Amino acid sequence: MSLAEQFLSNIPGSPLLQLRNLDQRYALLRQDTSSPPQVIHLSSETLGELDADVVICGGTLGILLAASLQQKGQKVILLERGTLRGRQQEWNVSRAELNVLLELDLLTTEELETAIVTEYNPARISFFQGHELFVKDILNIGVYPLDLLEKLKEKFLLFGGKILENTPFISALILSDGIKIIAGDYQLKSRLLVDAMGHFSPIVKQARRGTKPTGICLVVGTCAQGYPNNQTGDLLVTNTPILNQCQYFWEAFPAQDGRTTYLFTYVDAEPERFSLEFLTEEYLRLLPDYQQIDLDALNFQRFLCGFFPSYQNSPLQMPYSRILAVGDSAASQSPVSFGGFGAMLRHLQRLSNGIDEALKTDHLTQKDLALLQPYQPNLSVTWLFQKTMSVGLNQTVDPNQINHLMSTVFLSMEQLGEDVLKPFLQDVIGFSALTKILTAVPLQSVLPIVPQIGLLPLLDWLRHYLSLGLYNQLYLLGKNIETKPPFVEQYYWHRLLESWQYGSGSDYHQALGEK
Ligand SMILES: Cc1cc2nc3c(=O)[nH]c(=O)nc-3n(C[C@H](O)[C@H](O)[C@H](O)COP(=O)(O)OP(=O)(O)OC[C@H]3O[C@@H](n4cnc5c(N)ncnc54)[C@H](O)[C@@H]3O)c2cc1C
């Protein structure tokens, strides 16, 4: 029996089965051969009477949008294949990101505070044989999904929304005046379908035509009791050089029932890459050194695992009218983060206002809806960061290259100050901060990674970096224009402004109430 098998057989539930099922999906994703399901069909017929303005498929993050749209007066039906229920394990976010739930009037301050179950400071960033620094107020809030989703569910029902649980989405037919959705035993007629079915949404598989992801983040972890020190967290820690053609990273958070520790790494989608079960072995082998504790001293509450495919073509613009992807299915978070809840919070205001406006003004064509998931240069520039943190299967690189680079970059960012460091740690990359980092990091630390990344990806990155500068300027100009230019429709003008704002990371300071 391997260490992972032995360990997982002692944890309640069936974590070994869960892990092996996930490994099977991970293996399938890395094969080229799987033909995507055909769940979206087109027809020129008309639909007639409607059941809803919006049908949202997938309840985890879907409920946030459902509650907000229903509150704005749209008629919303939320479909969930299982029971609409948040998971046991906290989501870690920064406090400012949660304000949107108050601004949209979805929760009261008291309701939000009861969903917040942990708060800690500071968090450590540290690299093997390299620099160590501490930051405050970043991803230091633990929200209890079970509680949060229950409250949002109550609100949604109170606003008049309808939830169909144990009702899986099966297929949809796009017609000239609406969309017919087949789900469980239902046939629902709606004006818009919002896909919130996560990374493995059948609609996304069809839309991406079975394309393999560009990168994958693998994560395994546990929540356990028995750690003598559980007052602080770790945002990014390494305690090894490159091993098995990848760099391992650690994250740790105080949790309401113990301490959560994650081991994660970035890999490509090659079939020869190791499994999540192997990563679990590595987690168990390296955890004692990382947390300076014996495994026997810990009382494990639960095992956690996942993998996050990321596509260079993100966020996903659906190739269909009347369908919009949100949350993980849209791949709207940065490829270096697995903070999909945080990313949804960041875009919630923009998405709910935009969808509401699209419905009110009947802008539901493919082109109209694509503007709700626009190109965002500040997301695209993060591709290079993922590349610098991963190694190709057949590449030979200095085992300490990633640690050395990360250590140097974080030292420079620390010296540049919180204005540069904090947004970066929350996946918000602005032009001015990025330019400061580029000029501060010594050239001799960057040059060795050029062969690791390749010249073409670097040139492509330069394009996104220049677009980031352009979007920044366009937003500065655009936000001061009091009335929209006469040659642009209101709906398009709003989307244009948002794409400049969010695409340049300018929403970050506004979320903090700054100018
Ligand atoms: C180990 C781990 C730790 C994480 N930690 C954090 C964190 O600290 N902070 C953070 O911000 N994020 C974190 N995340 C990410 C976060 O959990 C995800 O981004 C979030 O759950 C995405 O929600 P989603 O609704 O888009 O997709 P999913 O979570 O995949 O949910 C999809 C929903 O759609 C439903 N569904 C699927 N198929 C169908 C169908 N055919 N019909 C109807 N319904 C369907 C599913 O049942 C599910 O409810 C973590 C993720 C993992 C795995």
The ligand as a Gaussian input file, in Angstrom:
#p B3LYP/6-31G(d) Opt

LIG

0 1
 C       -9.009000      22.748000      -3.605000
 C       -9.612000      24.052000      -4.057000
 C       -9.405000      25.207000      -3.322000
 C       -9.948000      26.428000      -3.744000
 N       -9.743000      27.552000      -2.995000
 C      -10.241000      28.741000      -3.404000
 C      -10.042000      29.917000      -2.624000
 O       -9.448000      29.858000      -1.537000
 N      -10.534000      31.103000      -3.092000
 C      -11.226000      31.193000      -4.280000
 O      -11.631000      32.295000      -4.676000
 N      -11.446000      30.085000      -5.025000
 C      -10.972000      28.868000      -4.620000
 N      -11.185000      27.742000      -5.370000
 C      -11.874000      27.878000      -6.673000
 C      -13.369000      27.891000      -6.528000
 O      -13.815000      26.821000      -5.739000
 C      -13.960000      27.790000      -7.932000
 O      -13.455000      28.846000      -8.710000
 C      -15.461000      27.872000      -7.892000
 O      -15.997000      26.764000      -7.219000
 C      -15.991000      27.886000      -9.314000
 O      -17.378000      27.864000      -9.267000
 P      -18.228000      27.574000     -10.588000
 O      -19.632000      27.666000     -10.155000
 O      -17.765000      28.429000     -11.691000
 O      -17.806000      26.077000     -10.979000
 P      -17.933000      24.770000     -10.082000
 O      -17.448000      24.974000      -8.706000
 O      -17.309000      23.679000     -10.897000
 O      -19.482000      24.539000      -9.982000
 C      -20.220000      24.168000     -11.107000
 C      -21.634000      23.929000     -10.655000
 O      -22.388000      23.509000     -11.780000
 C      -23.062000      22.312000     -11.464000
 N      -23.172000      21.541000     -12.714000
 C      -22.198000      20.924000     -13.405000
 N      -22.695000      20.318000     -14.478000
 C      -24.017000      20.565000     -14.470000
 C      -25.102000      20.205000     -15.338000
 N      -24.919000      19.432000     -16.414000
 N      -26.342000      20.673000     -15.042000
 C      -26.566000      21.458000     -13.943000
 N      -25.588000      21.800000     -13.095000
 C      -24.330000      21.376000     -13.354000
 C      -22.205000      21.625000     -10.420000
 O      -22.936000      20.706000      -9.651000
 C      -21.754000      22.830000      -9.600000
 O      -22.675000      23.226000      -8.630000
 C      -10.691000      26.497000      -4.937000
 C      -10.927000      25.328000      -5.673000
 C      -10.404000      24.106000      -5.228000
 C      -10.682000      22.852000      -6.037000

